[in-house]
Amino acid sequence: MTAPPRSSEKAITLALTLAQAESAIEAFAAGQIDAIVDADGKTYLLRPAQERMRQNEARLQTVLDSMADVVTVVNRGGTVISQNRAANLILGYGPDGLVGLSLFDFIHVEDLPQFFSAFFNVIENFRPQAIVAFRLRLQDGSYRLLEATVNSLRDVSVTCIVLSARDLTRARLAQEEAGRREVALVDAAHAKDQFLAMLSHELRTPLAPVLLGVADLQEDGRFADALPTLAMMRRNLDLQSRLLDELMDYTKIGQHKVRLRAETVNAHETVHLALEVCRGEIAAARIEVVLDLQAAECRVLTDAAKLQQVMWNLIKNAIKFSAPGSSITITSNNATPGQLALEFIDHGIGIEPELLPFLFNAFHQGSHSAPHVNDGLGLGLFIARGLTEAQGGTLSVASKGRGHGSTFVLTLPATDGPFARS
């Protein structure tokens, strides 16, 4: 028998080697090889490494699937490599529905230029990251507005793009709905203010002649026996008139329609005028008023009538929440240069800390444990602060709590201008 040529032996050996290598590669890809032994006899275990790799991939996929954002990985050409579960839920495509397809084909044609700009700026390293909004076509043919953060994903020589996109459609609809609700609330508030202004005007018209009639009867000697009844009627009519005044002031302040007649006023004199207005209530409650007006700069540029209204609101509030026989202290100072601070201090029931933030709200009555607390609409402090701020000042309150009284601080810019002539 003649031996085959040596070249044929080499070819057969090479073919067998290639077949073994191909078989080994297939077995390796299928995870059937547990270890590799090199020429030096060193063993490399593969099965544990493969298992760890699979576990890491599974954990990563679990994390991606738990995200609410649409996470899409595409290659340099825009072909979708993978997507998370949110992509399937939000976009409507089945599992791997877009994998292998070009993402560019699903973006609205009008949004492609801005998307291309963000995409290629990141993939070419011109920018580390980009944010772009675009409309993506869903499986049913409609479009959904997304906002995506574009990042690069580099693995050795392969560069991919990761897009983490948020659904802006619902957010925009929610924003539009919130805007509609805000407009509706503004319209409702305006309608309410208009109604209150009209109500105040309509009720005041018949009230004025009734007040005049009661005053005439009080001065007529023929009705001497009815004076107590007439006095009661007068008190209630005065109260009704004051409530209507509060409603009118409330609507003006709410609509920023307060009209001011600015002049230089001596604030100390205004304190005395406000006390004179409240003299009857002070006497009825047997309240002692202590004045400590030490401010050297007591002139303020303000509307004299509006400032007096603020002060008597604060005084009446102090009387309302003070026990009969207690005292009210009014002080002034220039602790801050260029500022006049007036403090109205009572030793009444005090204010709970949780009520302080709401004390200047409209229709707020504060603590309901004080006598006669419901003889108003709860607008006095709201009006006082509104009128103060309209005159460039501030009004604040402090209290250590129930039983410790309260202090209202009225602050206004001081001026060195001449006093208004009376």
Residue pairs with C-beta under 8 A, 6 or more apart in sequence:
24 33
27 33
28 46
31 47
31 50
33 46
33 47
34 45
34 46
34 47
35 43
35 44
35 45
35 46
35 47
36 43
36 44
36 46
37 43
37 44
38 44
61 84
64 71
64 84
64 85
65 84
65 85
65 86
67 84
67 86
67 164
68 86
68 166
69 86
69 164
69 165
69 166
70 83
70 84
70 86
70 87
70 90
70 91
70 146
70 148
70 163
70 164
70 165
70 166
70 167
71 83
71 84
71 86
71 87
71 162
71 163
71 164
71 165
72 80
72 82
72 83
72 84
72 87
72 98
72 103
72 162
72 163
72 165
73 80
73 81
73 82
73 83
73 153
73 160
73 161
73 162
73 163
74 80
74 81
74 103
74 160
74 161
74 163
75 81
75 158
75 159
75 160
75 161
76 123
76 159
76 160
76 161
77 102
78 102
78 103
78 104
78 119
79 100
79 101
79 102
79 103
80 98
80 99
80 100
80 101
80 102
80 103
81 99
81 160
82 96
82 99
83 96
83 97
83 98
83 99
87 93
87 98
88 94
88 95
88 97
90 144
90 167
91 97
91 98
91 136
91 138
91 139
91 144
92 138
92 139
92 140
93 138
93 139
97 139
98 106
103 163
104 112
104 115
104 116
106 136
106 137
107 115
107 134
107 135
107 136
107 137
108 134
108 135
108 136
108 137
108 143
110 135
111 133
111 134
111 135
112 134
114 132
114 133
114 134
115 132
115 134
117 130
117 132
118 130
118 131
118 132
118 148
118 150
119 130
119 132
119 150
119 161
120 126
121 127
121 130
122 128
122 129
122 130
122 150
122 151
122 152
122 161
123 152
123 159
123 161
125 152
128 151
128 152
129 149
129 150
129 151
130 149
130 150
131 147
131 148
131 149
131 150
132 147
132 148
132 150
133 145
133 146
133 147
133 148
133 168
134 145
134 146
134 148
135 143
135 144
135 145
135 146
136 143
136 144
136 146
136 165
137 143
138 144
144 167
144 169
145 167
145 168
145 169
145 172
146 165
146 166
146 167
146 168
147 165
147 166
147 168
148 163
148 164
148 165
148 166
149 163
149 164
149 165
150 161
150 162
150 163
151 161
151 162
151 164
152 159
152 160
152 161
152 162
153 159
153 160
153 161
153 162
154 160
189 254
190 255
193 250
193 251
193 254
193 255
194 251
196 247
196 250
196 251
197 247
197 248
197 251
199 247
200 244
200 245
200 247
200 248
200 251
201 248
203 240
203 244
204 241
204 244
207 237
207 240
207 241
207 244
210 237
211 234
211 237
211 238
211 241
214 230
214 233
214 234
214 237
215 234
217 223
217 226
217 230
218 227
218 230
218 231
218 234
223 230
239 375
242 376
243 376
243 377
246 376
246 377
246 379
246 380
246 383
247 377
247 379
249 309
249 379
249 383
249 386
249 387
250 362
250 377
250 379
250 382
250 383
251 257
252 258
253 382
253 383
253 386
253 387
253 390
254 362
258 306
258 386
258 387
258 390
260 302
260 303
260 306
260 390
260 391
261 303
261 304
261 305
262 301
262 302
262 303
262 391
263 301
263 302
263 303
263 304
263 420
264 299
264 300
264 301
264 415
264 417
264 418
264 419
264 420
265 299
265 300
265 301
265 302
265 304
265 307
265 419
265 420
266 298
266 299
266 419
267 295
267 298
267 299
267 300
267 307
267 332
267 340
267 342
267 412
268 293
268 295
268 298
268 332
270 304
270 307
270 308
270 311
271 291
271 293
271 311
271 330
271 332
271 342
273 308
274 308
274 311
274 312
274 315
275 282
275 289
275 315
277 308
277 312
278 312
278 315
278 316
278 319
281 316
281 319
282 289
282 315
282 319
285 319
285 322
285 324
286 324
286 325
287 319
287 322
287 324
287 325
287 326
287 327
287 328
288 326
288 327
288 328
289 327
289 328
289 329
289 330
290 327
290 328
290 329
290 330
291 329
291 330
291 331
292 329
292 330
292 331
292 332
293 330
293 331
293 332
294 331
294 332
294 333
295 332
295 333
295 334
295 340
295 341
295 414
296 334
297 334
297 338
297 340
297 414
297 416
298 332
298 340
298 414
299 414
299 415
299 416
299 417
299 419
300 307
300 340
300 412
300 413
300 414
300 415
301 413
301 415
301 417
302 391
302 393
302 412
303 391
304 420
306 387
306 390
306 391
307 387
307 391
307 412
309 383
309 384
309 387
310 384
310 387
310 388
310 395
310 410
311 342
311 344
311 410
313 380
313 381
313 383
313 384
314 344
314 384
314 408
314 410
315 328
315 330
315 344
316 380
317 380
317 381
317 408
318 328
318 344
318 345
318 346
318 348
318 406
318 408
319 328
320 370
320 372
320 373
320 375
321 346
321 348
321 349
321 366
321 367
321 370
321 373
321 406
322 328
322 346
322 347
322 348
322 349
323 348
323 349
326 346
326 347
326 348
327 346
327 347
328 344
328 345
328 346
328 347
329 343
329 344
329 345
329 346
330 342
330 343
330 344
330 345
331 342
331 343
331 345
332 340
332 341
332 342
332 343
333 340
333 341
333 343
334 340
334 341
334 414
335 341
336 411
338 413
338 414
339 411
339 412
339 413
339 414
340 411
340 412
340 413
340 414
341 409
341 410
341 411
342 409
342 410
342 411
342 412
343 407
343 408
343 409
343 410
344 407
344 408
344 409
344 410
345 405
345 406
345 407
346 405
346 406
346 407
347 405
348 370
348 405
348 406
349 367
349 369
349 370
349 402
349 403
349 405
350 399
350 400
350 401
350 402
350 403
350 404
350 405
350 406
351 359
351 366
351 367
351 397
351 399
351 401
351 402
351 406
352 367
352 401
352 402
353 399
353 401
355 366
355 367
356 397
356 398
356 399
358 364
359 366
359 381
359 397
360 381
360 382
360 384
360 385
360 395
360 397
361 382
362 378
362 379
362 382
363 377
363 378
363 379
363 382
364 378
364 381
364 382
365 373
365 374
365 378
366 373
366 378
367 373
367 402
368 374
384 395
385 395
388 394
388 395
388 410
388 412
389 395
391 412
392 412
392 413
393 410
393 411
393 412
393 413
394 409
394 410
394 411
395 408
395 409
395 410
395 411
396 408
396 409
396 411
397 406
397 407
397 408
397 409
398 406
398 407
398 409
399 405
399 406
399 407
